[in-house]
Amino acid sequence: MFTLEEIFPEIFEHEGKIFTKNLVPSVKVYGEKLLKIDNVEYRQWDFFRSKLAAAIKNGLNEMPIKQGSTVLYLGAAEGTTLSHVSDIIGKTGIAFGVDISERVMRKFIGMCEQRKNVMPIIEDARKPWTYKAFLEERKIDLLFQDVSQPDQARIFLKNTEYFLKKGSAGMLVVKAKSISQKSDVGSVFGKELGALTDQFKIKQVVNLKPFEKDHVLALCEKL
Ligand SMILES: C[S@@+](CC[C@H](N)C(=O)[O-])C[C@H]1O[C@@H](n2cnc3c(N)ncnc32)[C@H](O)[C@@H]1O
């Protein structure tokens, strides 16, 4: 009998692969595999296409996204990861996806027409005041950031200032090569994550190899 184990709320595992329940049955977002068990459809979550999936595979020990969560996601791109976030939070949650590029957002905007719990915002994550009004004073459960920029920690802290309250969760993906091509990768991670420690308790740092080279995902909690 084929069974799925729920490893985090609404995230399921089978033989080393992970899945979320498809909020929009029979519709694929990025060519992922669909699987039907007991009349419930699941979407396979690709470790090579999503840094959050890679972090889960590599031993992330806490998942701040649950049914009903409110998520602010910086670096939405085509919405690959956000599509799974949408499955997890379900109809009672909402995720705001910010990206600076209208071109890469096009596919994501199409997806938002089917997934009403995700909202696209075309803005620069360095300017949180430009999208503050969309969030309407909501309590953000998780600030997630995956932008390939040299000032990743600075952007994360700027958004923290606007949107996070004590106890809220943060997930920062650090891509070392966007910060420095020459410096030692470990010292780039150390410096970037060190910049967070006045504002956050860093609970876990997960290296994303072999799915992403020179990337870590830091799970933290706002102090
Ligand atoms: C690595 S991709 C994100 C992939 C996405 N997180 C996923 O898993 O599907 C980085 C994205 O950050 C966006 N980006 C870069 N600088 C930005 C900025 N200042 N504000 C908002 N988005 C930015 C890029 O346009 C790009 O789509």
The ligand as an SDF file (V2000), in Angstrom:
LIG
                    3D

 27 29  0  0  0  0  0  0  0  0999 V2000
   16.7440   33.0600   -7.5880 C   0  0  0  0  0  0  0  0  0  0  0  0
   15.3520   33.8910   -8.1460 S   0  0  0  0  0  0  0  0  0  0  0  0
   14.0790   33.3930   -7.0380 C   0  0  0  0  0  0  0  0  0  0  0  0
   13.5120   32.0110   -7.2790 C   0  0  0  0  0  0  0  0  0  0  0  0
   12.2780   31.7450   -6.4340 C   0  0  0  0  0  0  0  0  0  0  0  0
   12.5400   32.0740   -5.0670 N   0  0  0  0  0  0  0  0  0  0  0  0
   11.7570   30.3170   -6.4970 C   0  0  0  0  0  0  0  0  0  0  0  0
   12.1390   29.4720   -5.6990 O   0  0  0  0  0  0  0  0  0  0  0  0
   10.9350   30.0190   -7.3750 O   0  0  0  0  0  0  0  0  0  0  0  0
   15.6840   35.5410   -7.6180 C   0  0  0  0  0  0  0  0  0  0  0  0
   14.6000   36.5310   -7.9880 C   0  0  0  0  0  0  0  0  0  0  0  0
   14.8520   37.7370   -7.2660 O   0  0  0  0  0  0  0  0  0  0  0  0
   14.3980   38.8080   -8.0450 C   0  0  0  0  0  0  0  0  0  0  0  0
   15.0090   40.0530   -7.5490 N   0  0  0  0  0  0  0  0  0  0  0  0
   16.3050   40.4560   -7.6590 C   0  0  0  0  0  0  0  0  0  0  0  0
   16.4780   41.6550   -7.0810 N   0  0  0  0  0  0  0  0  0  0  0  0
   15.2720   42.0140   -6.5650 C   0  0  0  0  0  0  0  0  0  0  0  0
   14.8180   43.1480   -5.8460 C   0  0  0  0  0  0  0  0  0  0  0  0
   15.6270   44.1580   -5.5390 N   0  0  0  0  0  0  0  0  0  0  0  0
   13.5200   43.1900   -5.4840 N   0  0  0  0  0  0  0  0  0  0  0  0
   12.6700   42.1690   -5.7910 C   0  0  0  0  0  0  0  0  0  0  0  0
   13.0570   41.0730   -6.4830 N   0  0  0  0  0  0  0  0  0  0  0  0
   14.3330   40.9900   -6.8640 C   0  0  0  0  0  0  0  0  0  0  0  0
   14.8130   38.4290   -9.4640 C   0  0  0  0  0  0  0  0  0  0  0  0
   14.0350   39.1350  -10.4330 O   0  0  0  0  0  0  0  0  0  0  0  0
   14.5610   36.9200   -9.4710 C   0  0  0  0  0  0  0  0  0  0  0  0
   13.2870   36.6290  -10.0040 O   0  0  0  0  0  0  0  0  0  0  0  0
  1  2  1  0
  2  3  1  0
  2 10  1  0
  3  4  1  0
  4  5  1  0
  5  6  1  0
  5  7  1  0
  7  8  2  0
  7  9  1  0
 10 11  1  0
 11 12  1  0
 11 26  1  0
 12 13  1  0
 13 14  1  0
 13 24  1  0
 14 15  1  0
 14 23  1  0
 15 16  2  0
 16 17  1  0
 17 18  1  0
 17 23  2  0
 18 19  1  0
 18 20  2  0
 20 21  1  0
 21 22  2  0
 22 23  1  0
 24 25  1  0
 24 26  1  0
 26 27  1  0
M  CHG  2   2   1   9  -1
M  END
$$$$
